[in-house]
């Protein structure tokens, strides 16, 4: 029964992650806004991905394959977030998801909210504010809140390094500058 519940929870999370993000894309100048992929911006996104209080790697893994795929988390019964390498979300949807957060199932899968002003009249999420949803469906706040530019940098990093790819030696060495041994296995 537990395995079936976990499968349904993962399916629910996958469906929730595929919902298109329109409101936040408009708030950030539209989904067609220029994507800056210069090295400094991507490294800034990587730094934020790893940052204390943001901790994307805790659920999605340092390599973007999701926590369930990483032997380092084998002792954790509840698998973490989905793989970013296989995400179907576009840039606008990722920005909205990271900004707003998401709850799937009975609070079994939670994507924290990383914009403190999300779910307000000024920055609705999926066309709603907190007043429109029950308390139990409200996502938790990330320990560290990010601004729009920081979230966009994280998304640009995810799109450039993870989506549709495997971790490269170049990015691994940037991610673990003092620990080359991890990268030698790539």
Buried (B, 14 or more C-beta within 10 A) or exposed (E): EEEEEBEEBBEBBBEBBEEEBBBBBEBBEEBEEEEEEEEEBBBBBBBBBBBEEBBBBEBBBBBBBBBBBBEEBEEEEEBBBBBBBEBEBBBBBBBBBBBBBBBBBEEBBBBBBBBBBBBEEEBBBBEEBBEEBEEEEEBEBBEBBBEBEBBBBBBBBBBBBBBEBEBEEEBBBBBEEEEEEBBEEE
